[in-house]
């Protein structure tokens, strides 16, 4: 893990930042699936609580995931 952290640091990125970006991209993809509940999307992204996913999504977009689903 330390080697990965050093290599990411040379690119001026962090593991947490890469994970956050990946979660956001996957969240947008999953939200386009109308039969996939928000709670399941949260679980697929590694959140133990759907409210944590909602909080992250609001941080990324300024809106809750339910609004993205309507759009």
C-alpha positions in Angstrom: 0.0 0.0 0.0 2.8 2.4 0.8 4.3 1.9 -2.7 1.0 2.8 -4.2 0.7 5.9 -2.0 4.2 7.0 -3.1 3.4 6.5 -6.8 0.2 8.4 -6.5 2.0 11.2 -4.7 4.3 11.6 -7.7 1.2 12.2 -9.8 -0.1 14.7 -7.1 -3.2 12.5 -6.4 -4.2 10.5 -3.3 -5.8 7.1 -3.0 -8.8 8.8 -1.4 -9.2 11.2 -4.3 -9.0 8.4 -6.8 -11.6 6.4 -4.9 -13.9 9.4 -4.6 -13.7 10.1 -8.3 -14.4 6.4 -9.1 -17.4 6.4 -6.8 -18.8 9.5 -8.4 -18.5 8.1 -11.9 -20.1 4.8 -10.9 -22.9 6.6 -9.0 -23.8 8.5 -12.1 -23.9 5.3 -14.1 -25.9 3.4 -11.5 -28.5 6.2 -11.1 -29.4 5.8 -14.8 -30.7 2.3 -13.9 -34.3 3.0 -12.8 -34.7 -0.4 -11.1 -31.7 0.1 -8.8 -32.6 1.5 -5.4 -30.5 4.2 -3.8 -29.8 1.9 -0.9 -28.3 -0.7 -3.3 -26.3 1.9 -5.1 -24.8 3.0 -1.8 -23.9 -0.6 -0.9 -22.3 -1.1 -4.4 -20.2 2.0 -3.9 -19.0 0.8 -0.5 -21.1 2.9 1.8 -22.5 1.3 4.9 -25.4 3.7 5.1 -27.4 5.3 2.3 -27.3 8.6 4.0 -23.5 8.7 3.7 -23.8 8.1 0.0 -26.4 10.9 -0.2 -24.0 13.2 1.7 -21.2 12.4 -0.7 -23.4 12.9 -3.8 -24.5 16.3 -2.5 -20.9 17.2 -2.0 -20.1 16.2 -5.6 -23.1 17.8 -7.3 -24.9 20.1 -4.8 -28.0 17.9 -5.3 -29.3 14.7 -3.8 -29.1 11.5 -5.9 -32.9 11.4 -6.3 -32.7 14.6 -8.3 -30.1 13.1 -10.6 -32.4 10.2 -11.2 -35.3 12.4 -12.3 -33.1 14.3 -14.8 
